Amino acid sequence: MSKECNNMKYTYLNNKLARNEAKKECEKIIKSLQKVLNEYFTFSFELIGSGKTNIITVDKKSNSFDLDYNIIIQKDKKNLIHNPKKIKELFLSKMNEINCKFKFDFPCNSKSVITSSRKPIKCYNFSFDIAILIEGNNGNYMKIIYDKHNDNNYKWNEIKNSNQYQQLYSIIKQNHYVEFKRIYLEKKNSNTNKVSFSLFLETINELYDKYEK
């Protein structure tokens, strides 16, 4: 193994049992949220990015990995869509009640997601992030962003190219999959301040611009 590989923080997860068990445990939380938040809104959810495509990365030092989910609000029963702060606070409040029932830590509110951690499973520590979304008028998703450095401001922020990323990924996977995995892993190891899904989208768009446009 090269010195460069030894210095990499992340590698790919090859333990299928750990991956599947983690998905099962995370989705218990999300399905419980669907029930307890039903009086406010209905939502669908989707495993996204590296989790959906089974190219999950593991932090070699902590032996941990994470999964990313999008929660897409569908029916807004209390007319809360213009109050993203209230929406995110509802999710946080209910997760505070639910998480411990499934051996998860209390949720953590960050800029673009809510993070919940659990340990251990199949010798791995793991967490999952949920982003709260609505579909915008142009088909792209809008995501709740929390800016704690700007008077705790909450707002909807557009995710560019999110309306077609699955289609683009299918093209990239068919034609440039080896290069995709290499570049995505490089991004994970050099951009530790960015969430995995953002790096996933960046890699797709870079390769699509390079080869397919």
C-alpha positions as CSV (number, residue, x, y, z in Angstrom):
1,M,0.0,0.0,0.0
2,S,1.3,3.5,-0.9
3,K,2.2,6.1,1.7
4,E,-0.6,8.3,0.2
5,C,-3.2,5.6,0.9
6,N,-2.0,5.1,4.4
7,N,-2.5,8.9,5.1
8,M,-6.0,8.9,3.8
9,K,-8.7,9.4,6.5
10,Y,-11.4,7.6,4.6
11,T,-11.8,4.3,2.9
12,Y,-14.8,2.5,1.4
13,L,-17.0,0.3,3.6
14,N,-17.1,-3.3,2.3
15,N,-19.2,-4.7,5.2
16,K,-22.6,-5.3,3.6
17,L,-24.1,-6.5,6.9
18,A,-23.1,-3.4,8.7
19,R,-24.4,-1.2,5.9
20,N,-27.8,-2.9,5.8
21,E,-28.2,-3.0,9.6
22,A,-27.4,0.7,9.8
23,K,-30.0,1.5,7.2
24,K,-32.6,-0.5,9.1
25,E,-31.9,1.3,12.4
26,C,-31.9,4.8,10.9
27,E,-35.2,4.2,9.1
28,K,-36.9,3.2,12.4
29,I,-36.3,6.7,13.6
30,I,-37.6,8.3,10.4
31,K,-40.7,6.1,10.2
32,S,-41.5,7.0,13.8
33,L,-41.1,10.7,12.9
34,Q,-43.7,10.2,10.1
35,K,-46.2,9.1,12.7
36,V,-45.6,11.7,15.4
37,L,-45.4,14.6,13.0
38,N,-48.4,13.6,10.9
39,E,-50.6,16.3,12.5
40,Y,-48.3,18.9,11.0
41,F,-47.3,17.5,7.6
42,T,-46.7,14.3,5.6
43,F,-43.3,13.6,4.1
44,S,-41.4,11.0,2.1
45,F,-37.8,10.1,2.7
46,E,-35.0,8.9,0.6
47,L,-31.5,7.5,1.3
48,I,-29.2,9.5,-0.9
49,G,-25.7,9.8,-2.2
50,S,-23.1,7.3,-1.2
51,G,-25.5,5.3,1.0
52,K,-28.0,4.8,-1.8
53,T,-25.3,3.8,-4.3
54,N,-23.4,1.6,-1.8
55,I,-20.1,3.5,-1.9
56,I,-20.2,4.5,1.8
57,T,-16.9,5.7,3.3
58,V,-15.5,4.8,6.7
59,D,-13.4,7.1,8.9
60,K,-10.5,4.7,9.6
61,K,-9.5,6.3,12.9
62,S,-12.9,6.2,14.6
63,N,-14.2,3.2,12.6
64,S,-17.3,5.1,11.8
65,F,-19.6,5.9,8.9
66,D,-22.7,8.0,8.2
67,L,-25.8,7.8,6.0
68,D,-27.6,10.7,4.4
69,Y,-31.4,11.0,4.1
70,N,-33.5,13.6,2.4
71,I,-36.9,14.2,4.0
72,I,-39.3,15.8,1.4
73,I,-42.3,17.6,2.9
74,Q,-45.4,16.9,0.8
75,K,-48.6,18.0,2.6
76,D,-48.2,21.1,4.9
77,K,-51.2,20.8,7.2
78,K,-50.5,23.8,9.4
79,N,-49.2,26.2,6.8
80,L,-45.7,26.1,8.2
81,I,-43.8,26.2,4.9
82,H,-42.8,29.8,5.4
83,N,-41.5,29.1,8.8
84,P,-38.5,26.8,8.3
85,K,-37.3,27.5,11.9
86,K,-40.6,26.0,13.3
87,I,-40.3,23.0,11.0
88,K,-36.8,22.1,12.0
89,E,-37.6,22.7,15.7
90,L,-40.5,20.2,15.4
91,F,-38.1,17.6,14.0
92,L,-35.6,18.2,16.7
93,S,-38.2,18.1,19.5
94,K,-39.7,14.8,18.3
95,M,-36.2,13.2,17.8
96,N,-35.3,14.2,21.3
97,E,-38.2,12.0,22.4
98,I,-37.7,9.2,19.9
99,N,-34.0,8.6,19.6
100,C,-33.3,7.1,23.0
101,K,-36.0,4.4,22.3
102,F,-33.7,3.1,19.5
103,K,-30.4,3.6,21.3
104,F,-29.5,6.8,19.4
105,D,-27.9,9.8,21.0
106,F,-29.9,13.1,21.2
107,P,-30.0,14.8,17.8
108,C,-27.5,17.6,16.9
109,N,-28.7,20.7,14.9
110,S,-26.2,21.8,12.3
111,K,-26.2,24.1,9.3
112,S,-28.0,21.9,6.8
113,V,-28.9,18.7,8.6
114,I,-29.9,17.0,11.8
115,T,-27.4,14.4,13.0
116,S,-28.1,11.4,15.2
117,S,-25.4,9.0,16.3
118,R,-25.5,5.4,17.5
119,K,-22.9,2.9,18.6
120,P,-21.9,0.2,18.0
121,I,-23.2,-2.0,15.2
122,K,-21.1,-4.8,13.6
123,C,-18.1,-3.2,15.3
124,Y,-18.8,0.2,13.6
125,N,-20.0,3.5,15.1
126,F,-22.4,5.2,12.8
127,S,-24.7,8.2,12.4
128,F,-27.2,9.5,10.0
129,D,-28.0,13.0,8.7
130,I,-31.4,14.2,7.7
131,A,-32.0,17.2,5.5
132,I,-35.4,18.7,5.4
133,L,-36.6,19.6,1.9
134,I,-39.4,20.9,-0.3
135,E,-39.6,20.8,-4.1
136,G,-39.2,24.3,-5.6
137,N,-41.1,25.7,-8.6
138,N,-38.2,24.8,-11.0
139,G,-38.0,21.2,-9.9
140,N,-34.9,21.7,-7.7
141,Y,-35.1,20.9,-4.0
142,M,-35.0,23.7,-1.4
143,K,-33.3,22.7,1.9
144,I,-33.6,24.3,5.4
145,I,-30.4,26.0,6.3
146,Y,-29.6,27.1,9.8
147,D,-27.1,30.0,10.2
148,K,-26.2,30.2,13.9
149,H,-23.7,33.0,13.2
150,N,-26.4,35.3,11.7
151,D,-29.0,35.7,14.5
152,N,-29.9,32.0,14.4
153,N,-31.5,32.6,11.0
154,Y,-33.4,29.8,9.2
155,K,-34.1,29.9,5.5
156,W,-34.8,27.7,2.5
157,N,-31.8,27.3,0.2
158,E,-31.9,25.9,-3.3
159,I,-29.8,22.7,-4.1
160,K,-28.6,23.3,-7.6
161,N,-29.0,20.4,-10.1
162,S,-30.9,18.3,-7.5
163,N,-33.8,17.7,-9.8
164,Q,-31.6,15.5,-12.1
165,Y,-28.8,14.1,-10.1
166,Q,-30.0,10.5,-10.2
167,Q,-30.2,10.6,-14.0
168,L,-26.8,12.1,-14.3
169,Y,-25.3,9.6,-11.8
170,S,-26.7,6.7,-13.9
171,I,-24.8,8.0,-16.9
172,I,-21.6,8.5,-14.9
173,K,-21.9,5.1,-13.3
174,Q,-22.3,3.4,-16.7
175,N,-19.3,5.1,-18.3
176,H,-16.9,6.5,-15.7
177,Y,-17.6,4.6,-12.4
178,V,-13.9,3.8,-11.6
179,E,-13.0,7.5,-12.0
180,F,-16.1,8.5,-10.0
181,K,-15.1,6.4,-7.0
182,R,-11.6,7.7,-7.1
183,I,-12.5,11.4,-7.2
184,Y,-15.3,11.1,-4.7
185,L,-12.9,9.4,-2.2
186,E,-10.3,12.1,-2.8
187,K,-12.9,14.8,-2.1
188,K,-13.9,13.0,1.1
189,N,-10.3,13.1,2.3
190,S,-9.7,16.7,1.4
191,N,-13.0,18.4,2.2
192,T,-13.8,17.1,5.7
193,N,-15.9,20.3,6.4
194,K,-18.5,19.4,3.7
195,V,-21.3,16.9,4.0
196,S,-21.1,13.8,1.9
197,F,-24.0,14.5,-0.3
198,S,-22.5,17.8,-1.4
199,L,-19.3,16.1,-2.4
200,F,-21.3,13.4,-4.2
201,L,-23.1,16.0,-6.3
202,E,-19.9,17.8,-7.0
203,T,-18.3,14.7,-8.3
204,I,-21.3,13.9,-10.6
205,N,-21.4,17.4,-12.0
206,E,-17.6,17.5,-12.6
207,L,-17.5,14.3,-14.5
208,Y,-20.7,15.0,-16.4
209,D,-19.2,18.4,-17.5
210,K,-16.0,16.7,-18.4
211,Y,-17.3,13.8,-20.5
212,E,-20.9,14.1,-21.3
213,K,-21.8,17.7,-22.2
